[in-house]
Amino acid sequence: MIRGGSVRVAGIVAIAAIGTLGYVLPSLAASSEAPVATPPGITLQALGAGQSSVMAFALTEVPRRQIAFADSKGMTLYTYDKDSPGRSRCTAACTKLWPPALAPRSARSVGGWTLFKRGDGTRQWQYRGKPVYTFVRDTDVGSAFGISPNRPFAARSRGSVKQQQPSGWNLALVFPVSGIPMPGNIAIREVGDANGLAFVDQDGMTIYAFEGRGGTKAVVRLADQTQWKPLVAPALAHPVGEWSILTRSDGIRQWTFRGKPVFTFAGDLTPGDANGVGLSKDWDAALAVSFYMPPQVRLEQTLGRGKVLATREGLTLYRRDGIAIDYGGGQSARHGVPIQPGVGRSIGVSLKGCVGACLKAWHPFVAPANARPDGFWDIAIRPDGVHQWVYQGYALYTFSGDHEPGDMNGNDIFNAVLSDNPNQVNDVGTPMTGTANLYWTIAYP
């Protein structure tokens, strides 16, 4: 897998079947390991509107314009201009407002994350040489009061307060990505189906790297080049950073990344697709950053639904979500209703989540006792003490009616909440302006 400053990824597995575009989905693609981008205890959180915790009728995807590093509780991390590698200028009274992000004794440096010892002997995380901190006035996941005096969208009605904008403090962001030189017709965007921040072309389509033997010569000799389109470099383009240009034997000037020729895939129909991932060990998405995935989880390729989160054995994972049915569908479409972490946290694992008789059909996806929050993954402790995996705010379950990899029999099971007052705080957990429903949906990456 082609990665820049990237992280480990679980194996990608696909069902052996004929896809709707006519290509064969293989039964297994090789897994790939790389250094983790977030150490255990450091998470990723969409900021502001990316949490979508209030507007329950927002059935279209809310752009995640910023994704920040956060601590294990989801609190946004910041850096300070006056700091230098291995040295914090925020001491004494400063730490009352800006607590250092401290690491446990077992923590080890990984990727861009390293440790240094503060004057009081505690160990603090630093990212790319910049010590990181939380901000005491951030009371909600997704808040960023440390750099903005405005109340974040996701924090409305959740008790957050305004304050004057501090100077010299910056968000510790994983997205948008900065400092990576790339050609003008290439960008980086979040692609869930590739489990990371992928390089995309000018149309937003995922870029892939050929990793098979023989390099470009092998690609040119492929019998069918209709599926894989070379990413053409403009006539006046020049190499930049880790991007170079090769002239193929057929005369095409093609971009390469880290020496690997790159392509787009005809099986990707819209930006955000990564249907080429898992088709063969010779092809993989070109990633700038790859997100953590627990070893108990894999991405499963399905017909009509794209990639879904599944157990290591291939059983589909589900989340319980909220939807206002008066505002139309969406839940049955590919990828369904967009992920709204704030709603997932409101539903939780008990009361509105799944307890009692609910557990006969829905089985909590259990996390190891020693698992820690990492990337988009968190752990919830159920009333019975069981540790349950949580992905982007939603507790995950398997369904008793699924028996084989690829089964999705639990999708779109509804529980309507009827009330004469559509604005009440109902069983979904957030105010809705229509008839509220709790429903079970496939967990998409």
Secondary structure, DSSP 8 states (H G I E B T S, - for coil): --BSS------EEE-SEE-TTS-EE-S---------SS-TT-EEEE-GGGG--S-TT--S------EEEE-TT--B-EEETT-BTTB----TTHHHHS-B-B--TT---BTTEEEEE-TTS-EEEEETTEE-B--TT--STT--TTT-SS--GGGTTTT-------SSEEE-EEES--S----TT-EEEEEGGGTEEEEE-TT--B-EEE-STTHHHHHHT-S--SSEEE-B--TT---BTTEEEEE-TTS-EEEEETTEEEEEETT--STT--TTTTS-TTEEE-EEEE----TTEEEEEETTTEEEEEETT--B-EEEEEEEGGG---TTSTT-S---HHHHHHH-STTTT--GGGGGTEEE-B--TT---BBTEEEEE-TTS-EEEEETTEEEEEETT--STT--TTTTEEEEE--S-TTSB-TTSSB-SS-EEEEEEE---
